[in-house]
Amino acid sequence: MSENDKAIDTAVDTSDVPRVGARELALALKILSEGRGLLLPSIVLSDEDLRRVEQDFWSISPRARVRKVAVLLRFRGFLAACETRHVRELIARHGQIALVTALEAAAHMRLNAKWGFNPVKMARSMTEALAAAAEGHPVAA
């Protein structure tokens, strides 16, 4: 395998970031919440906060480099989506369960690192998952 092939193998396609596990995003959120569970901060995050999360996640996660990069790109997209009106209102209204559904959506939805998640699609996915949970139906990921 040539050096170029190896570089392609270890690069992340930022136009379509690979899917990750919701638990991996939850770990990043727990690091951000400083071990207080799954909490979204009510203040705007600084670059220093995000660097701390990324450094801690990088040292804690046993995953390959490409997977870690995908998780951290998705985590940044998740945080940006949580600042949008629709997603923010769902989390405010439904609390922890909505936060978990947002993490699940962020783990599986298409993500372009430049443009982020589509917040309308994320809110729709969350609404469907919340409705299914309220009816006692399992939610398909």
C-alpha positions in Angstrom: 0.0 0.0 0.0 1.5 3.4 -1.0 1.7 6.4 1.3 -1.2 8.1 -0.7 -3.4 5.0 -0.2 -2.6 5.0 3.6 -3.5 8.8 3.8 -6.8 8.2 2.0 -7.5 5.2 4.4 -7.0 7.4 7.4 -8.7 10.6 6.2 -12.2 11.7 7.2 -14.5 12.8 4.4 -15.8 16.1 5.8 -18.6 16.2 3.2 -20.1 13.1 4.7 -18.7 12.4 8.2 -18.9 8.7 9.1 -21.6 7.6 11.5 -20.6 6.9 15.1 -22.2 5.5 18.3 -24.5 7.7 20.3 -22.5 6.5 23.4 -19.4 8.1 22.0 -21.1 11.4 21.7 -22.6 11.0 25.2 -19.0 10.5 26.5 -18.0 13.8 24.9 -21.0 15.5 26.4 -20.2 14.0 29.9 -16.7 15.4 29.6 -18.1 18.8 28.7 -20.5 18.5 31.6 -17.5 17.7 33.8 -19.0 14.4 35.0 -22.4 15.7 36.0 -24.3 13.5 33.6 -25.7 14.5 30.2 -26.1 18.2 30.5 -26.0 21.0 27.9 -24.4 24.1 29.2 -26.7 27.1 29.3 -23.8 29.4 28.4 -22.0 29.8 25.1 -19.0 27.5 25.0 -15.5 28.9 24.5 -12.9 27.5 22.2 -11.0 26.5 25.4 -14.0 24.4 26.6 -14.1 22.6 23.3 -10.4 22.0 23.3 -10.6 20.5 26.8 -13.3 18.1 25.6 -11.4 17.2 22.5 -8.2 16.6 24.5 -9.9 14.5 27.2 -11.9 12.5 24.6 -8.8 11.9 22.6 -6.9 10.4 25.6 -9.9 8.4 27.0 -11.3 6.9 23.8 -9.6 3.6 22.7 -10.9 4.1 19.1 -8.8 4.6 16.0 -7.9 8.2 15.0 -10.4 8.4 12.2 -13.2 7.3 14.5 -12.2 9.9 17.1 -12.1 12.7 14.5 -15.6 11.6 13.3 -17.0 11.7 16.9 -15.5 15.1 17.6 -16.8 16.6 14.3 -20.2 15.1 15.0 -20.0 16.5 18.6 -19.4 20.0 17.3 -22.3 19.7 14.9 -24.5 18.4 17.7 -23.7 21.4 19.9 -24.4 23.8 17.0 -27.7 22.0 16.3 -28.7 22.3 19.9 -28.4 26.1 19.6 -31.1 26.2 17.0 -34.7 27.1 18.0 -36.4 23.8 17.1 -33.9 21.5 18.8 -33.4 23.8 21.8 -37.2 24.0 22.4 -37.5 20.2 22.2 -34.8 19.7 24.8 -36.3 22.4 27.0 -39.7 20.8 26.8 -38.8 17.1 27.1 -35.5 17.3 29.1 -33.1 14.3 29.3 -35.1 12.1 26.9 -34.9 14.7 24.2 -31.2 15.2 24.8 -30.7 11.4 24.4 -32.7 11.5 21.1 -30.7 14.4 19.9 -27.5 12.4 20.6 -28.9 9.4 18.7 -29.9 11.6 15.8 -26.4 13.3 15.7 -24.7 9.9 15.7 -26.6 8.7 12.6 -27.7 11.6 10.5 -25.8 12.8 7.5 -23.3 15.4 8.5 -21.3 17.8 6.3 -18.7 19.3 8.6 -18.8 22.6 6.8 -22.6 23.1 6.9 -23.4 21.0 10.0 -26.6 19.1 10.6 -29.9 20.1 9.1 -31.7 21.3 12.3 -35.1 20.8 10.8 -34.4 17.2 10.0 -32.8 16.7 13.5 -35.9 18.2 15.2 -38.2 16.0 13.0 -36.2 12.9 14.0 -36.3 13.9 17.6 -40.0 14.5 17.5 -40.7 11.1 15.9 -38.5 9.4 18.5 -40.2 11.2 21.4 -43.6 10.3 20.0 -42.6 6.7 19.6 -41.2 6.6 23.2 -44.4 8.1 24.5 -46.4 5.4 22.8 -44.1 2.7 24.2 -42.7 1.7 20.7 -39.1 1.0 20.3 -37.3 3.6 18.2 -35.4 2.4 15.1 -31.9 4.0 14.8 
